[in-house]
Amino acid sequence: MATRRYLNFDLLLEQEGEGRYQARVAVRDRNSGRIGAVTHDFEVPAISGFRITTPILTDTIESPSFA
């Protein structure tokens, strides 16, 4: 039977402005010593006009369906 493990983290970066960026993340499993890495390219658009987001507020925590 296969075992799945997931990594959750929060990362706060100061934005240098609009443009193309690249995020590179590497991790190592302390128990097995296995290493993994991922690279993600993304673009930050110019800030223009009024923007708003909708926060999600809840008092309930659910386990992921894949756990």
N, C-alpha and C positions, 0 to 999 in steps of 0.2 A: 504494500500500500504506500503510495506517495505521500509525503508530508510537505505542506506548503507553509512557508514562513514569510511574513511581511514586515517591512520596515516603515515606520511612520516617523516623520520629522517635520519640523517647521523651520524655515530659513527666511531671514529678513535681509534683503539686499538694498542698498541705496541705489536708486536709479540714476544713471548718468545722463539720461535724456532719451529722446527718441532714437531709433535705429535698430540695427540687427545685433543680436547678442547670442552667445553660446554658453550653455551651462554644462559643466562636466562633473559627474559625481562618481566616486569610487568607494566601495565598501569592502570590508573583510569580515568574514564570520569568525568570531573568537574561538568557537568550538572546533570547526573543521579546517579553518585556515583558508577556505575558498575565497576567491576575490571576484568581484563583479564590477562592471563599470557601464555607464551610459552617457551619451552626449546628446543634448537636445538643443537645436537651433530655434530661435524665436525672434519675433520682431515686436518692438514696442512702438505703437503709433504715436503720432504727435498729439498732444493734448489740445483739444479745440472744443469750444462750446461747453454746455452744461452736461455733466455726467453724474449718474447716480446708480448705486447698486442696492440690492435688497438683501439685508442680512437675514440669516436663518436663525431664529431664536427657538430654543427648545429646552425642556426640563427632563427629557428622556434620552438615555444613551442606549443604543442597540448594538449588539454584536454583529459583525459583518456576516452576510449569508454564506460566505465561502469559508468561514472559520470552522 
